[in-house]
């Protein structure tokens, strides 16, 4: 598994005005979550040589994430201020100009990926900030058909300078046969006149193999050519929602590529091999992982053994 995109530091305001740093960024969080769930993951992106960049590298390494595809950057680490409201929902203000993450260029990509890499995960700021966005879109085109492609929308409207071009890029990637993950808010931004169900149907019509929509406290739904599956979210006391969607996507891939119960689910182009029961199990696993992430501060995804801590739904 290769997870491509940004790593950054979330700064969380505390009472009194102090800021608490938490390593983050959607792909960074997803790579850590995958590794903690037992899915070998490599992170592809740029990390600054500053103190925050070293912190990011240390956290990835501590969770067993492969750093061989990481490029060093002289620019300072990309930052986000995460404001958490009374319900635990987070909103972000990003500081990206002249920072490490966006500067990924084609020259920093590997010429080939290892044959053992069975999936490529990308999205979030990685498809919004240049030159990283063009670089990663090119990588996805190059690898389409060789690996499972997962696209995590995670739309950040405040960073999208050209919405029309951004939508066109997403449509082109969806057409490669991607598994598409997004929140109901992401789909509302992409297709503001549609319900989440109708927006998911549009993505399927555009070439997606599978569309998975996170619904917050209401759980998640998945839509493919055979129909729709919904699962509820288990009850947890929410501390914040930082990293929950990233953990959800990591858990979904963990199940699709090899279930936590053991064994592999080999995929081939055009087919994921999931029936309704298996897809329901995948969603149930993913919402459990996301719920545990919500139960603690910052992007701190659970390890596989921790899932036994969840109460029954």
N, C-alpha and C positions, 0 to 999 in steps of 0.2 A: 504494500500500500504506500502510495506517495501522496502527501497532503501539501498542496502548493498555495502560497499566498503570504499574508502578513503575520508578523508577530509584533506586538506592541505592549505598552504598559498602560493599564487602566489606573487612573488616579481617582480614588473614592473619597469624597469629602467627609470629614468627621466633625462632630460637634466641636466648636472652638476654632474651626477654620483649617485644621491640619488636613493633609492629604495622605491617604494610605495607598501605596503602590501595590498593584496586583498584576503579575504577568498575564497577558491576554492576547486577544486577536483571534478571530474565528478559526482560521486554519491551525494556529498554534494550539488553541484549546482542543480542537478536534484530534490533532495528532496525539496529544497527551491522553485524551480519553480513550482513543483506540488502543494505545499501548497498555494503559491500565486495564483494559478489558481483554487483553491477550491477543490483540490483532497487531502484528508487526507493522510499524509505521515509520516512514522517513519524512522529515520536514524539508521542503524545498522553498527557500526564501532567503532574504537578506537579514542579517543580524548585525547591529552596530557593535563596534569595539568598545563602546562606553560601558559604564557600570551597569546600566539597565540591560544592555545587550548581553553582557556576561551573565546577568541574572536569568535572562530568557534562555540562553544556551544551557545553563546549569539545570534549570527546571526540566527542559526537554530531556537532557541526558539522564537526570535522576529517574525519570519515568521510562527509560529505555528506548527513547525515540532516536532513530538513526540520524546523525547530523552530517553525513557525508555529502549531502546535496545543498548544504548551507553555504552562502557566500558572505564574506565579511564586508562591512560597510564603515566608511569613515564618518558618515553623517550620524547625528544623534538619533536615538531610538524614537520611533513614532509613539505619540502619546494620545490618550483619550481620557477625558474627565467623565466619569460615570456617575450620574445623579440618580439615586435610588429613592423612590417615593414610599409612602406609607404602606403600600401593598407589596413592596419588594420589586416592582418593575423598574428597570433601568433605562435611562436615556443617555445619549452620548454626545459629547462635543469633541471632535477630532482635531489634532494638531499634526498635520502631515507634511507641510511645505518644508523642503530641505531636510527631510528625515530619511531614515534607513529603508523602510519597507517598500515605498513606491518605486525605487530605482532599479528593480530587477529587469535585466535586459536579456535578449536571446543568447548573448555570448555567455551568460551565466547558467544556461541550461545544460544538462548532460546531453551528449549526442544521442545516447540511447538510454533507456531504462532497463534495469535488470529483467531477465525473463521471469523471475519470481514475482515481479510486481503485477498484481492482478487487478488493481484499481487505481484510479487517479481522482482525487477529491480537490475541488477548487470552488471559489466563490467569494462572497463578502467583499471586502475592500479590494481584493485581488482582481476584480473585474470592473472596478470603478476608478482606480488611480493609475495614471500613466508614468512610466512605460510598462509597469507591471501588468496592466490589463491586457495590452496587446501581446505581450510576451506569453502570458498564460493561455490566452485564447489560441495562440499559435501552437502551443504545446498540446492543448486539447485536440486540435485538428490533426496534429501529427500522430497522436496516440489513439485516436478514435478507431474502434474495431479491434484493437489489440488488447485493450483493457476496459473494464467497466468504468464508465465516467459518471461521477456524482457531482451535481451542481447544487451548491447551497446558496440560495438567493441572498438571504440576509441583507436586504436592500437598505442602504443608508442614503436617503434622498438628499441630505445636506451636502454630500460629497459628489453628487452627480451633476456635472456641469452641462452635459448635453444629454437630456433624457432620451431623445430619439435615437442617438447613437448607442446609448447604453442598452435600450430595449432591443435594438437590432443585434447587438452582440449576444445578448441572452438568447434571442430567437435562433441565432446561428448555432449556438452551443447545444440548445435543446434539440435541434434537428439532427445532431450527431447521435442521438439515441441515449441521452443522459437519463439517469435517475435524478429527478428534481425534488429538492426539499425546500420548503418555504413555510413561513408562518401565514396565518390568515391575513395579517397586515401586509406582508410582502405581496401576496396575490392581489390585495385591494389596490396597492400602488400600481402594479403592472396593468391591471384590468379594473379600473375604478367603477365601471358600470356593471360588473358581474358579481355574482355570489362567489364564494370560495369554490363551490362545486363547479360552477360554470367556468371559472378561471382555470381550474385543474383540467377540465375537459379541453380547453383551448391548448394547454401545454401538451396534452396527449395528442391532439390533432396535429401539433407542430412537430411531433417526432419523439417526444419523451417516452421511455419504456415504462416508467412508473412515476407517479407524482404523489408525494407525501406532504401533508399539510399539518403543521402543529397548531393547536387550538388553545394553548395556554392551559388553564385549569380544567378545560373541557376535554383534554386529551389530544387525540390526533386521528387523522383519517388518511387512507391511502386509496388512490384511484388508478386502475389500469384498464386495459381493454375489456376486461371481464366484469368489471363492476367496482363497487366501493366497499371499503372496510373501515369501521370506526372502533376505537377503544377509548375508555375513560382514563383519566389520570388518577393514580393512587393519592390518597390524602396525605399531605405533608404540611408542616409549618414553614411557610416560605420566608427565608431570610432575604434573598434577592434572586433575580432571574439571570444574573450574569453567567454566560457560558452554557445556559440550559439547552438552547437550540443546537449549539456545537456538540454537546454531549449526546443529544438525541440522534443527530446524524451519524456520529461515530458508532453508537450502539446499533443503529439500523444496518450500517455496513458490516459490523461485527456479525450480525445474524445472517445477512445475505451471503457473506463470504465463508462463513463457518460458524455454526451455532455454538453458544456457550456450553451446550450439553456434549459437544464433541462432534467430530466429523466435518467434512467440507461440503460446500454447495458449489461445485464448479459451474461457472456461467459460460455462455458462449454468445457470440454476437446475435442480438435480436431476441434473446430469451434469458430471463432470470430464473425460471424454474420454480416460481413461487405459486402455490395454490392459495386459496382463500384462508385455509386454516394456518398455513405457514406464515402468510403475510400478517394475519392477526397476531400470531406469536411474536413476530418481529416487531410489530408496533407496540405490543404490550411490554416487551423488553426495553424498547427505546424510551417509552414514556416513564418507565421505572427509573432508568438511568438519569433522565432529565429531571425527574422529581427529586431524586437525591441530591443532584447538583443545586437545585433551588433551596435545599434545606440548609445550606451553609454559605458563608460569605465568599464572594468572588468566584472566579471560574475554577472550581475544585472538583473535577469529575470523580465519580466513585470508582473503586476497584471492583472486580467481579464478585469477590467474597462479600462486599458490603451490601449487595442487593438483598440479602436475607434480612437486612434491618428494616425493610419496608413493611408496614402493616398491610393486610389484605385490602383490596379495593372494595 
